[in-house]
Amino acid sequence: MDHSAMHHSGMDMDHGHGDMDMGGQCNMNMLFTWSTKDLCIVFRQWHITGPFSLLVSLLVIVLLTAGYEGVRQLTRRYEAAHAQHLNTFSTTTATIGKYFVLFWAIQRISTVACWNRALIDESGVQGNEFADESATANLPSSQDPNESSPLVVGRDNRRAVEQRGKVTLAALYAVQVFYSFFIMLLFMTYNGFVMLAVAVGAFVGYLVFGDNQSAAKTVACH
């Protein structure tokens, strides 16, 4: 009886069962490959089990990568609209401020003239100098610029708009960073099909969302 043969056959059976147990696990590649056997993309649940799941996954990757260009375009448009809004706001505030200062000056002159006429009527003396000092000293406080004036209110409104825009731009920037690193993880599967899908997605995204933007892209994650 050949015990060595039995021993080797037992080892072969053990190895065979081990291969069967490994069938449903993810195959992590650290070198470039075209193999899709037990390929998992980013998540364990995103498991390639056949040609159909591979085709659907590649289509999803193309759409995801194209969507990144869409997010970049959305950020560019919002940034331009925000800058234009601030410029318009500044112009409008400056115009209102000029009219307010002119109105305030005219009203001040009118008040001084009224004081002059009142003093002339009462004393019959040309008291221009005294009237000017009295009018200036007794002007109502509402004549002077205060916290409710258009200049101060306009400045506060512009600051609030600027802060809201900054928060929105920061959120869009965070989305871009997260999106770009997710695409990097897709590329780091080292699978040729996935890499090609990422490149095709970037191509489609630029065609759809490029808007004559520069095609130059530095080697960076975002």
Salt bridges, closest charged atoms under 4 A:
ASP38 OD1 - HIS47 NE2 3.72
GLU69 OE1 - ARG72 NH1 3.27
ASP156 OD1 - ARG159 NH1 3.11
GLU162 OE1 - ARG158 NH1 3.31
ASP211 OD2 - ARG77 NH2 3.26
